[in-house]
Amino acid sequence: MLEKITVNTQDILRHIKQTRQIPEIIERIAARNIIEHTAAEMSIKVETEELQKAADNFRFSNELVSSEDTWKWLQKYALSLDDFEELIYIELLTSKLARHLFADKIEPHFFENQLNYTGAVIYEIILDDEDLAMELFYAINAGETSFYDVAREYIQDRELRRKCGYRGQVNRRDLKPEISAPVLLANLPNYSNQLLHPRAYI
């Protein structure tokens, strides 16, 4: 039979020190103090109705449907009801302060940097033989075959072949410039813009 293990505050503090988390914790505490001080200077407050709505949203997002679910969650993280209310309060205060400081800057920033947020859902076939890649590229454009058929025949990896070369959504910044331009300028769903690259992409 396993003996019951007791963990006290000193054990927790010792573990935090030994795992070198102190600088990060101090930084977070300082950030919180700055947020509360700045919000007070700007007269930004959290109303009771806002706090209740934020708490309801938090419970919903964490699947805390019933009171029992909430109590179990609080016990898991060693939180009291007051701790929970304070947690919601600081999250909501942080959000309100951020909106107050940066709301009018978000849209211009996004407009100026919109290419950095652009992405594409990509399917790709990579071949070692560039001549073969060119041949298949033109065959797809001519309607002699399909990307699906080529993927099923030429992709070697079983799982990747099953997904027909699906890579998922890829951000522009994760693509090389010579690849991102033709991909992001493609006119979907027309397959005439299939990607061709010196490494023999299709």
Secondary structure by P-SEA (a helix, b strand, c coil): cccbbbbcaaaaaaaaaaacaaaaaaaaaaaaaaaaaaaaaacccccaaaaaaaaaaaaaaaccccaaaaaaaaaaacccaaaaaaaaaaaaaaaaaaaaccccaaaaaaaacccccccccccccccccaaaaaaaaaaaaaccccaaaaaacccccaaaaaaccccccccccccccccaaaaaaccccccccccccccccc
